Amino acid sequence: MSLERANFGDMILARRKASGMTQDELSKKVGLSRAQIANVEGGRSDIPLKTLNRFTEALKCAPRDLLPG
């Protein structure tokens, strides 16, 4: 697992929890399975860049809020 992947997952997790959403709710909003959301949050999986927009819409934030660095 890369540091960047872990940081991205941590940011998704923090935003999701701050929004009061479950992994299941977020998965439905972004069109990924709950298992895929868990893998992203756990730093075990990346998402395609085009999916980043769906995360920002669902979590009501800017892309830079989810990207490390």
N, C-alpha and C positions, 0 to 999 in steps of 0.2 A: 504494500500500500504506500503510495506516495504522500508526502506531506501536503501537497496541494490538494489531492483528492480528499484527505482527511479534513483539511480546513474547510473545503467547500461543503462537505457533509455536515460538519459542525455548524456552519452558517445556515444551512437548510434546516437542520434540526432546531436551532435556536429560533429562527423566524417562524417555523411551524408551531412550536410551543407558545411563542409570544402571541400568535394569532389564535390560539385556542383550538387548533385543528388536530385531529388524529391523523395517523399515517393513511388510514383508509380514506378519510375525507380529502386529503391532499392528493392521493393517488387518482381519485375520480376527477379532480379538477385539472390535473396535468396529463391524464391519459396514460399513466403507468400503473403497474400492479403495486399492491402494498409491499410485496417482497422487493420490488425494484426500489421503492422509496427507502425501505430499510437498508438495502445495500448501498444506496447513495449516501444516506445519513451516516452509515457505519464506515464510509471510506473504502468500500469494497468494489464500487462501481462508479463509472463516469456516466454522464448523460450527453447526448448529442447537443451541439451548440444551439440548434434550432429549438430544442426543448427548454432551454434557459428562459426564453420569453414566457412560456407557460408557467414556469415556476414564479417568475417575477409578477405575473398577473395574479396568480393564486395567492401569493404571499404579500401582495401590494407593496412592492419595493422595487428599487432600481437594480439593474444587473450588477452594478458595482458593489451593492450591498451583499451580494452572494459570492463574489469572487475574492479569493485570497490576495493579499498584497495591497 
